[in-house]
Amino acid sequence: MTEFPSHPAPQWAARLPCWGSAAVLLLARLWVATVFLRSGWLKLGSWDSTLYLFEFEYRVPLLPWQWAAYVGTATELLLPLFLLAGLFTRPVALLLFGFNIMAVISYPTLWAGGFYDHQLWGWMLLTLVVWGAGPLALDRWRLARRSSPA
């Protein structure tokens, strides 16, 4: 059997996995935030249609349709801003994961075409819940600042 000489990896190559995962986490944050922000802006831009959909189409459990319309739109407009900044990423991603599940449950017509999109977003959100925002986020700065001695 042939043995290959062992050479240490160049210093820049040793850092690639770290920056690769940082890029994946950043991409997941940006992608999901963009999806939810666009949806929120669409709801806000045609508010009468939004109210109609929540009253007659969406079947949101536990909330009256008026509350669901306001809470849903506010969620889609506010929480993605935290994802973009990488601030409180894990709890925000968990909330959006639950919101994503609620969207699938409350709108059965979605299963025809959009279900796979929601699966992708769900996996991205779970990735952020498990691994956090990565080094390119305000969470990193906030946690480093909190743990450093004053």
C-alpha positions in Angstrom: 0.0 0.0 0.0 1.3 3.4 -0.9 1.6 6.0 1.9 1.2 9.6 1.1 3.4 12.1 2.9 1.5 14.1 5.6 1.6 17.8 5.1 -0.1 20.3 7.3 -2.8 22.3 5.6 -2.0 25.9 4.8 -3.3 28.3 7.5 -5.9 29.8 5.1 -7.3 26.3 4.3 -7.7 25.5 7.9 -10.1 28.4 8.3 -12.3 27.5 5.3 -14.7 25.2 7.2 -15.4 28.0 9.7 -16.1 30.6 7.0 -18.1 28.1 5.0 -20.4 27.4 7.8 -20.6 31.2 8.6 -21.6 31.8 5.0 -24.3 29.1 5.1 -25.8 30.5 8.3 -25.7 34.0 6.9 -27.4 32.8 3.7 -30.1 31.0 5.7 -30.8 34.1 7.8 -31.0 36.4 4.7 -33.1 34.0 2.7 -35.7 33.3 5.4 -35.8 36.9 6.5 -36.4 38.0 2.9 -39.3 35.5 2.4 -41.1 36.6 5.6 -40.5 40.4 5.0 -41.9 40.1 1.4 -44.9 38.3 2.7 -45.5 40.9 5.4 -45.2 43.8 3.0 -47.6 42.1 0.6 -50.1 41.7 3.4 -49.7 45.3 4.5 -49.9 46.6 0.9 -53.3 45.0 0.3 -54.8 45.1 3.8 -58.4 44.6 2.7 -57.4 41.4 0.8 -55.4 40.3 3.9 -58.4 40.7 6.1 -60.6 38.8 3.6 -58.1 36.0 3.5 -57.9 35.7 7.3 -61.7 35.8 7.6 -62.6 33.3 4.9 -59.5 31.3 3.7 -57.0 30.9 6.5 -58.0 28.7 9.4 -55.8 29.9 12.2 -56.5 28.0 15.4 -56.7 29.6 18.8 -57.0 33.2 17.6 -59.9 35.2 16.1 -59.3 36.0 12.5 -58.8 39.8 13.2 -56.1 39.1 15.8 -54.5 36.6 13.5 -54.3 39.1 10.7 -52.6 41.7 12.9 -50.3 39.3 14.8 -49.4 37.4 11.6 -48.5 40.6 9.7 -46.6 42.1 12.6 -44.7 38.8 13.0 -43.7 38.8 9.3 -42.5 42.4 9.5 -40.7 42.5 12.8 -39.1 39.1 13.5 -37.2 39.0 10.2 -35.4 42.2 11.1 -33.9 40.4 14.1 -32.8 37.6 11.7 -31.2 40.1 9.3 -29.2 41.6 12.2 -28.4 38.2 13.7 -29.9 39.4 17.0 -31.6 36.9 19.3 -31.3 34.5 16.4 -32.2 31.2 18.2 -35.4 32.3 19.8 -36.5 34.3 16.8 -35.8 31.4 14.5 -37.8 29.1 16.8 -40.8 31.5 16.8 -40.7 31.8 13.0 -40.4 28.0 12.8 -43.7 27.7 14.8 -45.2 30.5 12.6 -44.2 28.6 9.5 -45.9 25.4 10.8 -49.0 27.5 11.6 -49.1 28.8 8.1 -49.1 25.3 6.7 -51.8 24.1 9.1 -54.1 27.1 8.6 -54.0 27.2 4.8 -54.6 23.7 3.4 -54.6 25.0 -0.2 -50.9 25.7 0.3 -50.1 22.0 0.1 -50.5 22.0 -3.7 -47.5 24.1 -4.5 -46.0 25.9 -1.6 -45.5 23.1 0.9 -42.0 22.3 -0.3 -41.0 26.0 0.1 -42.2 25.8 3.7 -40.2 22.7 4.3 -37.1 24.4 3.0 -37.7 27.4 5.2 -38.4 25.2 8.2 -35.1 23.3 7.7 -33.3 26.7 7.4 -34.9 27.9 10.6 -34.1 24.7 12.5 -30.5 25.1 11.4 -30.5 28.6 12.9 -32.1 27.3 16.1 -29.4 24.5 16.5 -26.3 26.4 15.3 -27.2 30.0 15.9 -26.4 33.0 13.7 -22.8 32.3 13.2 -19.9 34.8 13.5 -21.4 37.4 11.1 -24.1 38.5 13.5 -24.8 40.9 16.4 -25.4 37.8 18.6 -21.7 37.1 18.5 -20.8 40.7 19.6 -23.6 40.7 22.2 -22.5 37.4 23.8 -18.8 38.3 23.7 -19.5 41.7 25.3 -21.7 40.1 28.0 -19.1 37.4 28.9 -16.0 39.8 29.0 -15.1 41.2 32.3 -15.9 44.9 32.8 
